[in-house]
Amino acid sequence: MCKQMIYLISFALLFGMVPTSVAKADTVGWWRFNEGSGDTVNDSSGNGHHGTLLGTPEWAPGPEGQGTGVALLFGDDKCTSINCGVFDPTNGTGQFTIALWAYWDGTGDFQHFITKSAGWGADTMMFQVELWGAHTSAQYTDRVGISYQAAGSVEFSVMPKNEWVHLAWTFDGTDLRLYLNGVDEVGPKPFSIGPDVDAPLLIGASDENGGRIFHGLLDEVRIYDKALTADEIQIVMVGGEGFPNAFAPDPAEGALYPDTWVNLSWRPGDFAQSHDVYFGDNFNDVNDGAEGTFLGNQSLTFIIVGFPGFAYPDGLVPGTTYYWRIDEVNDNEPNSPWKGNVWSFGIPPKTAYFPNPADGADSIDVDAELSWTEGFGSKLHTVYFGDNFDDVNNAYGGLTQGNTTYTPDTLKLGKTYYWRVDEFDIFDTHKGDIWSFTTLGAVSNPNPSNGDVDITQTPILTWSPGVFGASHQAFFGTDKDAVKNADTSSPEYKGSGNLGSESYDPGQLEWNTTYYWRVDEANNANPDSPWRGSLWSFTTANFLIVDDFESYNDLDPADPASNRIFFAWLDGFDNPAINGSVVGYANPPFAEQTIVHSGSQSMPMSYDNTVGKSEATSVLTSTRDWTVQGVDTLTIWFRGEAANAAENLYVALNGSAVVNHDNPDAAQRVAWTEWNIDLQAFADQGVNLANVNSITLGLGNRNNPVAGGSGMMYFDDIRLYAP
């Protein structure tokens, strides 16, 4: 114990490492609006950011179960804004959560929930949290969002009208999320905020003169100095006042840490009296609290690892990822201990890493400069470069250099090059990996993309030709090295083709298998011919893909490659008298590219059941045998919007066999929802599952249409699974 204390004191003196105070999860501001009268709303956070009411304040009933049951009514002749004073809503962290209850009356155009701005400009505003109402662009109409001049505007969900909803925006310094009634609406969106400007934080308007006033009621406005988790949002939504888990790990989650000892620190949960610390180099062991990972219980919110006298006294190992977990403990609380998330950080390897250009990159300029990040402890570097893999791999005895850049002679167009960097750390030389890149003019744009997963078992491989190629040779197989080294005498050689036929059909592939492919090009009129292609790979799915909506594009119908989504999914656009659906958008991109379950696109479908039903049908040209590999479950991912009319959701096969969703409010689900359907339900209605010719998605009563409401739905990842 004494020896450990000596080391601790030494570290404190030498590096100033030991924290002198600890900050808990900070509520920067909390305005409950419980006053019911007067011209001031109190800040319940204890930070003194009391708000001054402007205009003519008027209280009204608030959301059920929140505070004293009263809320503030905003409008031109009501409360026009609340001035909460000048302060940094991120508390210096660069992160925030803004949570509130809102009841919008559905009127107005531009409106603000929260404003921290002295004017629209990169240096004069921090951010403004908005509702766009009657916007001139359909992309923003009636949606909630957030703006910063230098980062633009980020739109999220449609704001429900005439009902109480809970909204929470979280920003972790990089990405934004919106939780509507506790549900993460569309996943993370990149964003940035401005500086902490000398302007008051306003609630309910854009300025103190009544600009962009919110039209409706607000209640329980909270601001935190971190991005709350989904579980913490749930606590806030039900009126909770504290968060039990440790947060803000340092080193940050996923960071590279350039030393062999580390001072791990964190911010404690609100109820913690002490902390159980787990640490190791195996995720599962740390997550499970396996033997050897528990470092002890302590009251301090930091712990040193990798230094003599502490855990891992011989130091942390370069090239290793470490995992750690903090469980918060309070013996007076029945829910204690609160298990923490498993965090990780890595010690850089002794070999060079992070090559630029990245390994496997294509379309690189012929005058490119190469660079890399030096290995841990490295002092000198030796670069090997060439156009032959084996030559670069076997090279030795090169000249060393001190800088981490290398400029080769002018390169040739459409050619693949290989390079390697060996690192010397005074004691040893550490041989580097072989990296490659291909210059401009080579075969590019592989489809599937290199490294793609969950690819259909019947893909058509395509690529863009190089600028010099007149013909190509395709190589394909499951053995990485065999495909990489194959020539025209190898079994991996699949044939040749001329310019204009850049595709290869490998036929029926195995499930859940990684395949490798390569395309070489040749031109007998060019002395540099042939050009060896890069090695690409993809992995097939362990399910059948009916439609993942990734293949649709916005090309003109006259283009042979055109594949617009509303021509594949036939809707009611041309016959609205009997079918109220419209697939896709009126302007490109026609598919939805923000609200997606996976990949980059989903299918948007509006419905108007004034005519009784709304549906869209896809005639299947492939994946018609729904008995392959014993598949027995159809899975459809869908989501709607809170403002949607509650209409029955159904799927039909072959135009007749119908299965309805068992939740009558499915169209109002604001989170992606998985719908699993036993294929026997269709077989019982006479469908030959070995020959399914169409699938229909719809809303309403298909067999007995009844006039109903309208809304917007999104569909993605229609798949077939085996048991």
PyMOL commands that set and color helices and strands:
alter all, ss='L'
color gray80, all
select helices_A, chain A and resi 2-15+230-237+283-288+389-394+480-485+565-568+609-611+628-630+666-668+680-683
alter helices_A, ss='H'
color red, helices_A
select strands_A, chain A and resi 27-31+40-41+51-55+59-61+70-74+79-83+96-104+111-117+125-131+143-148+152-158+164-171+175-180+183-184+189-190+201-203+216-224+247-250+255-256+262-267+274-280+294-298+302-305+321-329+342-346+353-356+361-364+370-373+380-386+400-401+405-406+416-424+429-430+435-439+444-447+452-455+461-464+471-477+493-498+503-504+514-522+536-540+544-547+569-570+581-583+603-608+613-619+633-639+649-653+657-660+673-678+694-700+710-721
alter strands_A, ss='S'
color yellow, strands_A
deselect
rebuild
show_as cartoon
